[in-house]
Amino acid sequence: MNNDLKGKVNRLGIMGGTFDPIHYGHLVAAEMARAEFKLDKVLFIPTGTPPHKNRKGISDAELRFEMVKRAIQDNPSFDISRLEIEREGPSYTVETLRVLRRMWPEHELYFITGSDALLEIFSWREAEEIFRLIEFIGAARPGFDASDFFLKVQQEHPETKGKIHYLEVPALAISSTDIRARVRRGEPIRYLLPEAVRLYLAQHKLYTDT
């Protein structure tokens, strides 16, 4: 993470995920959230050991970190952190947010995630604490109706009122799962993700099962 980031940011977006691989859906969501919510920076935090996923099927953290680094290198509003990669054990969001809140106690923090992840948010460790630490931007593909979800959440968890925001993102039809499957089948993935990332995963023969 850029050492100059601290003290120069009033509104910080947090983009966490496995990024296996990072693709244009992630990047468009981050850029649209930055513009819509007037974020000074968006900080990408690749997970180290995700607690909710099959760890055997996830690429090495250093490879995923390098792909993110290459994907965001031309955007001065994007930055990257090794916070979760360097932490031992599972990467729990609440622990990461506590660290970030200590780093930026006076700043507004926004966690950018897919709307599908929001549906599972109350299964996360210390979910109520998470809502005390940060607000959420739920990125959804066009046509996704989030109104019922937001209404239900606010009824069942009134403490979340005003803490979850909806953002429509056209590129979210792209998914890391689909990209990995395409690579295994030998199908093209050009234009689904940055060319620097496509070349990197080809160089390291990622997702080929060889």
Disulfide bonds with the S-S distance in Angstrom:
none
